[in-house]
Amino acid sequence: MAETMFIEKTLVFPAIRRTTRTCLPLTFLDLPFAGPKYVERQFFYNFPHSTNYFIQTTLPSLKHSLSLTLQYFFPLVGNLHCSPPPHKPFILCTQNDALSFTVIESSADFNNLSTNHHPKRLKDFSHLVPKLTQKIDLDDNDTLIFSLLALQVSVFPNHGLCIAITYCHVMDDYFCNYFMKFWSFIHKKGELVDMKSLPCFDRQVLRDPKGLEDILLKGYFEQWKMWKNRFLIQSQTTEEEHQDYVKTTIVFTKEEIEEMKIWILNKWKADYHDIKAPKFISKFVIICGFVWSNIVKTINRNNDDKEDEKDEYFCFVGDCRERLGYPIPESYFGNCLTLCVATVKRKDIKGEYGFLNAAKAIQNAITEMKNDPLKNAEEWDVMFKKVFMSGAHLLVSGSPKFNVYETNFGFGNPSKVEMMMHSTKDMSLAESRDKKGGLEVGLAFKTEELQDLYFFIEQGLEALKF
């Protein structure tokens, strides 16, 4: 068990503090993600220096550059206020708000945590993850209040650093990536230089011609009641629940992905006589289809025929910034995402052509999303209740488009970037650090199931060669 030594916990204020309160309402696309829905990411960096060296030289510059960054990203120091129905949720920022910044020293094996070469116990990451605050204001009509962002730096003496971020999903991964790149750029350069754009907090950017806000608010209010009922119960995954889980990263090379593409396109053309088969298929479709099909085979390897009649669901979000028919700034703060689900019968994803069927379903879901990003948005709440109650789903987060391995604070690119997974129903995706053109897939599995997963993946790759 790793030992930790607490160094400091401070509040970092924006370099220029605002003199007035600012209220940012959530948009209709924020509502499905509002509340205690968090994302956790860790950036590991080689740093062959002592803890004292870090404290004296690097820590002051990290906090100073963060303060400079926060003057442009001021809502991130605020809090999400979720009042009871019929009140809409909003972000409140005051002149007294600041960001929680924690620093610890860890005795854990840095090389073990920052490599792709073997699985790692999920509980070994728990001490590296900052926690967001949440409280209930009994004097304000039981309003639930959630902080938006927390940061932690863990020092592994003479080996490395882990800069970890936990954030509330009122901003999407796209904006979080933008924030981390902005902060790292200022830290590396010492000032704001040649940044393409500043964050956009304009709530009028998104249009709602279909009147989706009222519909999505109903789903949000139902969730609010559940949050309140369980508020005093720890809802986050506990360390005990992590005991049997390990985190593994599977790297697919550019060559393997190309083999998959050729196999899928050839089989698809043969199936549809070249009519419906796409001329191009993305890395996302290929890798997600391949991994999804092998996870289903692993988890349901001992099922009977009756169980195999059930549906399997693959859940992902699509970036809407270029698909709504009007301009959305790249630096827009909030969620500009559409919810997507691909569905396949379990028997069809476990069979000989499970990979093909999975890839087809994901490709078709993407095509529908591109044609009409907000199609069936009024049914999102009902659809996702059905999906998550089924227990037969896989949710993907992250994207190779974020180029997370280019988040450089001045001591080199990350040696590893992790997203916290909490069950076999989660999957992360990123570009490969070491294999150009490749992809990294992060998964959490019970130890006894992991070898079966490896077997199915190796078997699947071998099948592509015949």
DONU-583760 format. One record per residue (C-alpha): chain; residue in one letter; x, y negated, z. Coordinates in nm, 2 decimals, always signed. Example, Ala and Ser with C-alpha at 12.3 -4.5 7.8 and 13.67 -1.06 7.14 Angstrom:
BEGIN
{A, a, {+1.23, +0.45, +0.78}};
{A, s, {+1.37, +0.11, +0.71}};
END
This chain:
BEGIN
{A, m, {+0.00, +0.00, +0.00}};
{A, a, {+0.14, -0.34, -0.10}};
{A, e, {+0.22, -0.58, +0.18}};
{A, t, {+0.13, -0.95, +0.12}};
{A, m, {+0.25, -1.26, +0.29}};
{A, f, {+0.03, -1.57, +0.28}};
{A, i, {+0.23, -1.87, +0.17}};
{A, e, {-0.03, -2.14, +0.13}};
{A, k, {-0.39, -2.22, +0.03}};
{A, t, {-0.44, -2.58, -0.09}};
{A, l, {-0.69, -2.79, -0.27}};
{A, v, {-0.58, -2.94, -0.59}};
{A, f, {-0.76, -3.26, -0.69}};
{A, p, {-0.78, -3.41, -1.04}};
{A, a, {-0.50, -3.66, -1.09}};
{A, i, {-0.77, -3.93, -1.15}};
{A, r, {-1.06, -3.87, -0.91}};
{A, r, {-1.40, -3.98, -1.02}};
{A, t, {-1.58, -4.24, -0.82}};
{A, t, {-1.93, -4.12, -0.89}};
{A, r, {-2.13, -3.80, -0.88}};
{A, t, {-2.18, -3.62, -1.21}};
{A, c, {-2.46, -3.37, -1.28}};
{A, l, {-2.43, -3.14, -1.58}};
{A, p, {-2.74, -2.94, -1.65}};
{A, l, {-2.69, -2.59, -1.80}};
{A, t, {-2.80, -2.53, -2.15}};
{A, f, {-3.04, -2.26, -2.27}};
{A, l, {-2.73, -2.05, -2.38}};
{A, d, {-2.58, -2.08, -2.03}};
{A, l, {-2.89, -1.94, -1.85}};
{A, p, {-2.82, -1.57, -1.92}};
{A, f, {-2.48, -1.61, -1.76}};
{A, a, {-2.56, -1.84, -1.47}};
{A, g, {-2.52, -1.73, -1.11}};
{A, p, {-2.27, -1.49, -0.94}};
{A, k, {-2.13, -1.36, -1.27}};
{A, y, {-1.76, -1.38, -1.26}};
{A, v, {-1.46, -1.30, -1.49}};
{A, e, {-1.12, -1.22, -1.35}};
{A, r, {-0.79, -1.23, -1.55}};
{A, q, {-0.43, -1.20, -1.45}};
{A, f, {-0.12, -1.33, -1.64}};
{A, f, {+0.20, -1.15, -1.54}};
{A, y, {+0.53, -1.33, -1.61}};
{A, n, {+0.89, -1.22, -1.56}};
{A, f, {+1.05, -1.45, -1.30}};
{A, p, {+1.38, -1.32, -1.16}};
{A, h, {+1.40, -1.57, -0.88}};
{A, s, {+1.35, -1.57, -0.50}};
{A, t, {+1.03, -1.69, -0.33}};
{A, n, {+1.21, -1.99, -0.19}};
{A, y, {+1.33, -2.08, -0.53}};
{A, f, {+0.97, -2.06, -0.66}};
{A, i, {+0.84, -2.27, -0.37}};
{A, q, {+1.10, -2.54, -0.41}};
{A, t, {+1.11, -2.57, -0.79}};
{A, t, {+0.81, -2.41, -0.97}};
{A, l, {+0.52, -2.45, -0.72}};
{A, p, {+0.52, -2.83, -0.71}};
{A, s, {+0.52, -2.85, -1.09}};
{A, l, {+0.24, -2.59, -1.12}};
{A, k, {+0.02, -2.79, -0.89}};
{A, h, {+0.11, -3.13, -1.05}};
{A, s, {+0.04, -3.00, -1.40}};
{A, l, {-0.29, -2.85, -1.28}};
{A, s, {-0.39, -3.18, -1.13}};
{A, l, {-0.32, -3.35, -1.46}};
{A, t, {-0.52, -3.09, -1.64}};
{A, l, {-0.82, -3.12, -1.40}};
{A, q, {-0.86, -3.48, -1.48}};
{A, y, {-0.97, -3.37, -1.83}};
{A, f, {-1.16, -3.06, -1.70}};
{A, f, {-1.32, -3.23, -1.40}};
{A, p, {-1.64, -3.02, -1.39}};
{A, l, {-1.43, -2.71, -1.31}};
{A, v, {-1.38, -2.84, -0.95}};
{A, g, {-1.75, -2.88, -0.91}};
{A, n, {-2.01, -2.63, -0.80}};
{A, l, {-2.30, -2.45, -0.96}};
{A, h, {-2.63, -2.53, -0.78}};
{A, c, {-2.90, -2.27, -0.83}};
{A, s, {-3.22, -2.41, -0.67}};
{A, p, {-3.54, -2.20, -0.65}};
{A, p, {-3.80, -2.21, -0.92}};
{A, p, {-3.91, -2.43, -1.09}};
{A, h, {-3.58, -2.62, -1.07}};
{A, k, {-3.32, -2.57, -1.34}};
{A, p, {-2.96, -2.48, -1.24}};
{A, f, {-2.69, -2.75, -1.28}};
{A, i, {-2.33, -2.83, -1.21}};
{A, l, {-2.26, -3.10, -0.95}};
{A, c, {-1.93, -3.28, -0.94}};
{A, t, {-1.84, -3.53, -0.67}};
{A, q, {-1.53, -3.74, -0.58}};
{A, n, {-1.45, -3.49, -0.30}};
{A, d, {-1.44, -3.18, -0.51}};
{A, a, {-1.11, -2.99, -0.56}};
{A, l, {-0.99, -2.66, -0.68}};
{A, s, {-0.89, -2.37, -0.45}};
{A, f, {-0.52, -2.28, -0.52}};
{A, t, {-0.37, -1.99, -0.33}};
{A, v, {-0.01, -1.87, -0.32}};
{A, i, {+0.10, -1.53, -0.18}};
{A, e, {+0.41, -1.31, -0.18}};
{A, s, {+0.35, -0.95, -0.28}};
{A, s, {+0.57, -0.64, -0.21}};
{A, a, {+0.39, -0.45, -0.49}};
{A, d, {+0.59, -0.31, -0.78}};
{A, f, {+0.58, -0.58, -1.04}};
{A, n, {+0.71, -0.36, -1.32}};
{A, n, {+0.44, -0.10, -1.25}};
{A, l, {+0.16, -0.36, -1.26}};
{A, s, {+0.29, -0.54, -1.57}};
{A, t, {+0.34, -0.24, -1.80}};
{A, n, {+0.12, -0.05, -2.05}};
{A, h, {+0.31, +0.28, -2.00}};
{A, h, {+0.09, +0.44, -1.74}};
{A, p, {-0.24, +0.41, -1.55}};
{A, k, {-0.25, +0.19, -1.24}};
{A, r, {-0.49, +0.21, -0.94}};
{A, l, {-0.76, -0.06, -0.95}};
{A, k, {-0.72, -0.13, -0.58}};
{A, d, {-0.35, -0.23, -0.64}};
{A, f, {-0.48, -0.54, -0.83}};
{A, s, {-0.73, -0.65, -0.56}};
{A, h, {-0.49, -0.86, -0.36}};
{A, l, {-0.39, -1.06, -0.67}};
{A, v, {-0.75, -1.18, -0.75}};
{A, p, {-0.87, -1.52, -0.61}};
{A, k, {-1.22, -1.53, -0.47}};
{A, l, {-1.48, -1.78, -0.55}};
{A, t, {-1.69, -1.93, -0.27}};
{A, q, {-2.07, -1.88, -0.26}};
{A, k, {-2.31, -2.01, +0.00}};
{A, i, {-2.68, -2.07, +0.06}};
{A, d, {-2.79, -2.42, +0.16}};
{A, l, {-3.08, -2.36, +0.40}};
{A, d, {-3.14, -2.73, +0.44}};
{A, d, {-3.18, -2.77, +0.06}};
{A, n, {-3.47, -2.53, -0.01}};
{A, d, {-3.24, -2.23, -0.01}};
{A, t, {-3.02, -2.35, -0.29}};
{A, l, {-2.75, -2.11, -0.39}};
{A, i, {-2.41, -2.28, -0.45}};
{A, f, {-2.13, -2.11, -0.64}};
{A, s, {-1.78, -2.25, -0.70}};
{A, l, {-1.68, -2.24, -1.07}};
{A, l, {-1.31, -2.16, -1.06}};
{A, a, {-1.03, -2.04, -0.83}};
{A, l, {-0.66, -1.98, -0.90}};
{A, q, {-0.40, -1.77, -0.73}};
{A, v, {-0.02, -1.73, -0.78}};
{A, s, {+0.14, -1.41, -0.65}};
{A, v, {+0.52, -1.41, -0.62}};
{A, f, {+0.70, -1.08, -0.66}};
{A, p, {+1.05, -1.18, -0.53}};
{A, n, {+1.32, -1.16, -0.79}};
{A, h, {+1.09, -0.99, -1.04}};
{A, g, {+0.79, -1.19, -1.15}};
{A, l, {+0.48, -1.40, -1.10}};
{A, c, {+0.11, -1.33, -1.15}};
{A, i, {-0.11, -1.63, -1.22}};
{A, a, {-0.47, -1.52, -1.17}};
{A, i, {-0.79, -1.69, -1.25}};
{A, t, {-1.15, -1.61, -1.14}};
{A, y, {-1.42, -1.81, -1.30}};
{A, c, {-1.80, -1.83, -1.31}};
{A, h, {-1.95, -1.75, -1.65}};
{A, v, {-2.11, -2.09, -1.69}};
{A, m, {-1.81, -2.13, -1.92}};
{A, d, {-1.73, -1.86, -2.17}};
{A, d, {-1.40, -1.68, -2.23}};
{A, y, {-1.33, -1.92, -2.52}};
{A, f, {-1.33, -2.22, -2.29}};
{A, c, {-1.13, -2.04, -2.02}};
{A, n, {-0.87, -1.96, -2.27}};
{A, y, {-0.86, -2.32, -2.38}};
{A, f, {-0.82, -2.43, -2.02}};
{A, m, {-0.53, -2.19, -1.95}};
{A, k, {-0.35, -2.30, -2.27}};
{A, f, {-0.40, -2.66, -2.18}};
{A, w, {-0.26, -2.62, -1.83}};
{A, s, {+0.03, -2.41, -1.95}};
{A, f, {+0.11, -2.66, -2.22}};
{A, i, {+0.12, -2.95, -1.98}};
{A, h, {+0.34, -2.75, -1.73}};
{A, k, {+0.58, -2.66, -2.01}};
{A, k, {+0.60, -3.00, -2.17}};
{A, g, {+0.56, -3.21, -1.85}};
{A, e, {+0.29, -3.43, -2.01}};
{A, l, {-0.01, -3.42, -2.25}};
{A, v, {+0.14, -3.41, -2.60}};
{A, d, {-0.03, -3.34, -2.93}};
{A, m, {-0.33, -3.17, -2.79}};
{A, k, {-0.58, -3.13, -3.07}};
{A, s, {-0.89, -3.23, -2.87}};
{A, l, {-1.01, -3.30, -2.52}};
{A, p, {-1.29, -3.10, -2.35}};
{A, c, {-1.64, -3.18, -2.47}};
{A, f, {-1.90, -3.18, -2.19}};
{A, d, {-2.19, -3.33, -2.39}};
{A, r, {-2.51, -3.13, -2.31}};
{A, q, {-2.68, -3.26, -2.62}};
{A, v, {-2.44, -3.07, -2.85}};
{A, l, {-2.66, -2.76, -2.85}};
{A, r, {-3.01, -2.78, -3.00}};
{A, d, {-3.30, -2.56, -2.90}};
{A, p, {-3.56, -2.58, -3.19}};
{A, k, {-3.72, -2.25, -3.09}};
{A, g, {-3.79, -2.36, -2.73}};
{A, l, {-3.58, -2.08, -2.59}};
{A, e, {-3.50, -2.26, -2.27}};
{A, d, {-3.84, -2.20, -2.12}};
{A, i, {-3.83, -1.83, -2.21}};
{A, l, {-3.48, -1.78, -2.08}};
{A, l, {-3.56, -1.97, -1.76}};
{A, k, {-3.82, -1.70, -1.67}};
{A, g, {-3.54, -1.44, -1.67}};
{A, y, {-3.31, -1.67, -1.48}};
{A, f, {-3.58, -1.72, -1.20}};
{A, e, {-3.63, -1.35, -1.17}};
{A, q, {-3.25, -1.31, -1.11}};
{A, w, {-3.25, -1.60, -0.87}};
{A, k, {-3.49, -1.41, -0.64}};
{A, m, {-3.26, -1.10, -0.65}};
{A, w, {-2.95, -1.31, -0.57}};
{A, k, {-3.12, -1.46, -0.27}};
{A, n, {-3.24, -1.13, -0.14}};
{A, r, {-2.90, -0.98, -0.14}};
{A, f, {-2.70, -1.30, -0.07}};
{A, l, {-2.58, -1.19, +0.27}};
{A, i, {-2.47, -0.85, +0.13}};
{A, q, {-2.13, -0.82, -0.04}};
{A, s, {-2.23, -0.78, -0.40}};
{A, q, {-1.88, -0.77, -0.54}};
{A, t, {-1.72, -0.42, -0.59}};
{A, t, {-1.54, -0.32, -0.27}};
{A, e, {-1.19, -0.17, -0.24}};
{A, e, {-1.35, +0.16, -0.13}};
{A, e, {-1.54, +0.18, -0.45}};
{A, h, {-1.21, +0.14, -0.64}};
{A, q, {-1.05, +0.44, -0.46}};
{A, d, {-1.09, +0.68, -0.74}};
{A, y, {-1.05, +0.44, -1.03}};
{A, v, {-0.74, +0.37, -1.24}};
{A, k, {-0.69, +0.10, -1.50}};
{A, t, {-0.54, +0.21, -1.82}};
{A, t, {-0.43, +0.02, -2.13}};
{A, i, {-0.44, +0.20, -2.47}};
{A, v, {-0.25, +0.03, -2.75}};
{A, f, {-0.35, +0.09, -3.11}};
{A, t, {-0.09, +0.01, -3.37}};
{A, k, {-0.15, -0.18, -3.69}};
{A, e, {-0.09, +0.14, -3.88}};
{A, e, {-0.34, +0.34, -3.67}};
{A, i, {-0.60, +0.07, -3.72}};
{A, e, {-0.55, +0.07, -4.10}};
{A, e, {-0.59, +0.45, -4.11}};
{A, m, {-0.92, +0.41, -3.92}};
{A, k, {-1.04, +0.14, -4.16}};
{A, i, {-0.96, +0.36, -4.46}};
{A, w, {-1.13, +0.66, -4.31}};
{A, i, {-1.45, +0.47, -4.21}};
{A, l, {-1.49, +0.29, -4.54}};
{A, n, {-1.44, +0.61, -4.74}};
{A, k, {-1.69, +0.81, -4.52}};
{A, w, {-1.94, +0.52, -4.53}};
{A, k, {-1.92, +0.49, -4.91}};
{A, a, {-1.97, +0.87, -4.95}};
{A, d, {-2.27, +0.85, -4.71}};
{A, y, {-2.44, +0.56, -4.89}};
{A, h, {-2.32, +0.61, -5.24}};
{A, d, {-2.14, +0.27, -5.23}};
{A, i, {-2.46, +0.07, -5.20}};
{A, k, {-2.46, -0.04, -4.83}};
{A, a, {-2.10, +0.02, -4.74}};
{A, p, {-1.91, -0.30, -4.66}};
{A, k, {-1.60, -0.40, -4.86}};
{A, f, {-1.43, -0.51, -4.54}};
{A, i, {-1.45, -0.40, -4.18}};
{A, s, {-1.29, -0.58, -3.89}};
{A, k, {-1.04, -0.46, -3.62}};
{A, f, {-1.31, -0.53, -3.37}};
{A, v, {-1.56, -0.29, -3.53}};
{A, i, {-1.30, -0.03, -3.58}};
{A, i, {-1.15, -0.02, -3.24}};
{A, c, {-1.48, -0.07, -3.05}};
{A, g, {-1.64, +0.21, -3.25}};
{A, f, {-1.36, +0.44, -3.20}};
{A, v, {-1.32, +0.38, -2.82}};
{A, w, {-1.70, +0.38, -2.76}};
{A, s, {-1.75, +0.71, -2.93}};
{A, n, {-1.47, +0.87, -2.73}};
{A, i, {-1.59, +0.73, -2.40}};
{A, v, {-1.94, +0.87, -2.47}};
{A, k, {-1.78, +1.21, -2.54}};
{A, t, {-1.58, +1.20, -2.22}};
{A, i, {-1.85, +1.10, -1.99}};
{A, n, {-2.12, +1.33, -2.14}};
{A, r, {-1.89, +1.62, -2.22}};
{A, n, {-2.10, +1.86, -2.01}};
{A, n, {-2.45, +1.74, -2.09}};
{A, d, {-2.73, +1.96, -2.21}};
{A, d, {-2.92, +1.90, -2.54}};
{A, k, {-3.20, +1.72, -2.36}};
{A, e, {-2.96, +1.46, -2.22}};
{A, d, {-2.81, +1.41, -2.57}};
{A, e, {-3.14, +1.28, -2.71}};
{A, k, {-3.09, +0.96, -2.51}};
{A, d, {-2.97, +0.63, -2.65}};
{A, e, {-2.62, +0.49, -2.60}};
{A, y, {-2.57, +0.11, -2.61}};
{A, f, {-2.27, -0.10, -2.70}};
{A, c, {-2.30, -0.46, -2.57}};
{A, f, {-2.10, -0.76, -2.68}};
{A, v, {-2.13, -1.13, -2.73}};
{A, g, {-2.09, -1.32, -3.05}};
{A, d, {-1.93, -1.67, -3.08}};
{A, c, {-2.19, -1.91, -3.22}};
{A, r, {-1.97, -2.22, -3.27}};
{A, e, {-1.97, -2.19, -3.64}};
{A, r, {-2.30, -2.01, -3.69}};
{A, l, {-2.58, -2.25, -3.58}};
{A, g, {-2.59, -2.47, -3.89}};
{A, y, {-2.44, -2.78, -3.72}};
{A, p, {-2.10, -2.86, -3.58}};
{A, i, {-2.00, -2.74, -3.23}};
{A, p, {-1.66, -2.88, -3.10}};
{A, e, {-1.40, -2.61, -3.04}};
{A, s, {-1.35, -2.76, -2.70}};
{A, y, {-1.72, -2.75, -2.60}};
{A, f, {-1.76, -2.66, -2.23}};
{A, g, {-2.03, -2.40, -2.16}};
{A, n, {-2.15, -2.08, -2.33}};
{A, c, {-2.20, -2.08, -2.70}};
{A, l, {-2.26, -1.71, -2.72}};
{A, t, {-2.53, -1.48, -2.86}};
{A, l, {-2.60, -1.14, -2.70}};
{A, c, {-2.57, -0.84, -2.92}};
{A, v, {-2.64, -0.47, -2.87}};
{A, a, {-2.56, -0.17, -3.10}};
{A, t, {-2.76, +0.15, -3.04}};
{A, v, {-2.69, +0.51, -3.13}};
{A, k, {-2.84, +0.84, -3.02}};
{A, r, {-2.60, +1.01, -2.79}};
{A, k, {-2.60, +1.33, -3.00}};
{A, d, {-2.50, +1.12, -3.30}};
{A, i, {-2.21, +0.96, -3.12}};
{A, k, {-2.08, +1.28, -2.98}};
{A, g, {-2.09, +1.47, -3.31}};
{A, e, {-1.83, +1.51, -3.58}};
{A, y, {-1.91, +1.17, -3.72}};
{A, g, {-1.95, +0.99, -3.39}};
{A, f, {-1.69, +0.74, -3.48}};
{A, l, {-1.85, +0.66, -3.81}};
{A, n, {-2.20, +0.63, -3.65}};
{A, a, {-2.07, +0.40, -3.38}};
{A, a, {-1.88, +0.17, -3.62}};
{A, k, {-2.19, +0.15, -3.85}};
{A, a, {-2.41, +0.05, -3.55}};
{A, i, {-2.16, -0.22, -3.44}};
{A, q, {-2.11, -0.35, -3.80}};
{A, n, {-2.49, -0.37, -3.85}};
{A, a, {-2.54, -0.56, -3.52}};
{A, i, {-2.27, -0.81, -3.62}};
{A, t, {-2.42, -0.86, -3.97}};
{A, e, {-2.76, -0.93, -3.81}};
{A, m, {-2.60, -1.18, -3.57}};
{A, k, {-2.42, -1.37, -3.84}};
{A, n, {-2.75, -1.39, -4.05}};
{A, d, {-2.95, -1.52, -3.75}};
{A, p, {-2.75, -1.57, -3.43}};
{A, l, {-3.05, -1.64, -3.21}};
{A, k, {-3.28, -1.38, -3.36}};
{A, n, {-3.48, -1.21, -3.08}};
{A, a, {-3.32, -1.43, -2.82}};
{A, e, {-3.66, -1.45, -2.65}};
{A, e, {-3.63, -1.08, -2.58}};
{A, w, {-3.27, -1.09, -2.44}};
{A, d, {-3.39, -1.05, -2.08}};
{A, v, {-3.61, -0.75, -2.15}};
{A, m, {-3.35, -0.59, -2.38}};
{A, f, {-3.07, -0.61, -2.13}};
{A, k, {-3.28, -0.49, -1.84}};
{A, k, {-3.35, -0.18, -2.05}};
{A, v, {-2.98, -0.14, -2.14}};
{A, f, {-2.84, -0.18, -1.79}};
{A, m, {-3.11, +0.03, -1.62}};
{A, s, {-3.03, +0.31, -1.87}};
{A, g, {-2.67, +0.33, -1.73}};
{A, a, {-2.56, +0.44, -2.08}};
{A, h, {-2.39, +0.13, -2.20}};
{A, l, {-2.04, -0.01, -2.26}};
{A, l, {-1.97, -0.38, -2.23}};
{A, v, {-1.67, -0.54, -2.40}};
{A, s, {-1.50, -0.86, -2.29}};
{A, g, {-1.21, -1.05, -2.43}};
{A, s, {-1.10, -1.09, -2.79}};
{A, p, {-0.78, -1.07, -2.99}};
{A, k, {-0.86, -1.41, -3.13}};
{A, f, {-0.77, -1.57, -2.79}};
{A, n, {-0.40, -1.50, -2.83}};
{A, v, {-0.37, -1.47, -2.45}};
{A, y, {+0.00, -1.37, -2.49}};
{A, e, {+0.08, -1.72, -2.61}};
{A, t, {-0.01, -1.87, -2.27}};
{A, n, {+0.34, -1.99, -2.19}};
{A, f, {+0.41, -2.20, -1.88}};
{A, g, {+0.77, -2.24, -1.96}};
{A, f, {+0.91, -1.92, -1.83}};
{A, g, {+0.83, -1.71, -2.14}};
{A, n, {+0.52, -1.54, -2.27}};
{A, p, {+0.33, -1.31, -2.04}};
{A, s, {+0.47, -0.96, -2.00}};
{A, k, {+0.11, -0.84, -1.94}};
{A, v, {-0.24, -0.99, -1.94}};
{A, e, {-0.51, -0.80, -1.75}};
{A, m, {-0.88, -0.83, -1.72}};
{A, m, {-1.04, -0.67, -1.41}};
{A, m, {-1.25, -0.37, -1.50}};
{A, h, {-1.49, -0.23, -1.24}};
{A, s, {-1.63, +0.08, -1.39}};
{A, t, {-1.63, +0.31, -1.70}};
{A, k, {-1.90, +0.07, -1.84}};
{A, d, {-1.64, -0.21, -1.90}};
{A, m, {-1.39, -0.25, -2.17}};
{A, s, {-1.14, -0.53, -2.25}};
{A, l, {-0.99, -0.62, -2.58}};
{A, a, {-0.68, -0.83, -2.66}};
{A, e, {-0.40, -0.86, -2.92}};
{A, s, {-0.10, -0.63, -2.86}};
{A, r, {+0.20, -0.81, -2.70}};
{A, d, {+0.46, -0.57, -2.84}};
{A, k, {+0.31, -0.42, -3.16}};
{A, k, {+0.23, -0.69, -3.41}};
{A, g, {-0.11, -0.65, -3.56}};
{A, g, {-0.21, -0.40, -3.29}};
{A, l, {-0.47, -0.42, -3.02}};
{A, e, {-0.48, -0.35, -2.65}};
{A, v, {-0.79, -0.19, -2.49}};
{A, g, {-0.83, -0.20, -2.12}};
{A, l, {-1.04, +0.07, -1.95}};
{A, a, {-1.12, +0.18, -1.59}};
{A, f, {-1.18, +0.55, -1.53}};
{A, k, {-1.19, +0.80, -1.25}};
{A, t, {-0.86, +0.98, -1.23}};
{A, e, {-1.00, +1.32, -1.31}};
{A, e, {-1.18, +1.20, -1.63}};
{A, l, {-0.88, +1.01, -1.77}};
{A, q, {-0.70, +1.31, -1.92}};
{A, d, {-1.03, +1.41, -2.10}};
{A, l, {-1.04, +1.06, -2.25}};
{A, y, {-0.68, +1.08, -2.37}};
{A, f, {-0.76, +1.42, -2.52}};
{A, f, {-1.06, +1.29, -2.72}};
{A, i, {-0.87, +0.99, -2.84}};
{A, e, {-0.57, +1.19, -2.95}};
{A, q, {-0.80, +1.44, -3.12}};
{A, g, {-0.98, +1.15, -3.29}};
{A, l, {-0.66, +1.01, -3.43}};
{A, e, {-0.55, +1.35, -3.56}};
{A, a, {-0.88, +1.39, -3.74}};
{A, l, {-0.82, +1.08, -3.94}};
{A, k, {-0.52, +1.25, -4.11}};
{A, f, {-0.72, +1.52, -4.27}};
END
